[in-house]
């Protein structure tokens, strides 16, 4: 993955600068302890120009997430939206993945300081596909998702994602494409950085919103499915339910809609092309790229 060249421009604290000019303190609290939040937004090339899909919701979530940790972002959502579009333009991209990060400055204690001012970093790069294909072989991970009573599970806290890396590493070390993670009680939760759906008898099932990360892409897919007349049921379910499913898929900003072929070496009943997931994959791509304007929440 090529994240930058010597000509790459990034946004940092109100200014655009060359990537080679960027420096942070080696005593940065976010670097050492993971105290910070981030988000991810995907820009698509459309007939009307570059469009950041659901950009307002993403930046509103970023600001709200920071506030939940007691961090005050010094920009409005609209200002961040404007900076994001300018950043893409300065990097001569028409399709991109934008990564805003709210991070603290030098502070080697575990105490947030009232005098601390957060740093706002925003980068972008061309990231066409998160997964190499839509026929994923996944493994139920031995690593569980963090318990909702130990931390906030509804915001993208930087340090949380070591949990996802452990699950992905375990799966890939054993020859799988990625992992499926259970919650602390043993119910199916999600993939690393992705929401999970499975299909059975023409209906879609996904874990309850309060038990998993409230993904914008997950919400979008639920709304698209309902618009298409597909029933979506939010409920708790176990591994035995999903390994006998007709189909299954991961969704996320970077992953979009990625089909699953096997779970713990159990092949799902339908071919990817015959599943609801495949229909939603095609519809989502058309909506995000501006080719289908019948969806109400394009922005």
Protein Blocks (a to p, Z undefined) as FASTA:
>chain_A
ZZbdfkbccdeehiacdfklpccdfkbfklmnopacdddddddddfkbpcdehklmmmmm
mmmmmmmnopacfbdfklmmmmmmmmmmmnopabdcddddddddddfbfbdcfkbccddd
ddddddfblbfbfcdccdddfbdcddfklbcfkbccfklmmmmmmmmmmmmmnopabdcd
ddfkopafbdehiacdddeehiacdddfklmccdfklmmmmmmmmmnopacddddddfkl
mmmcfbdcdddfklopacdfbgghiacfbdfklpmklmmmmmmmmmmnopackbfklZZ
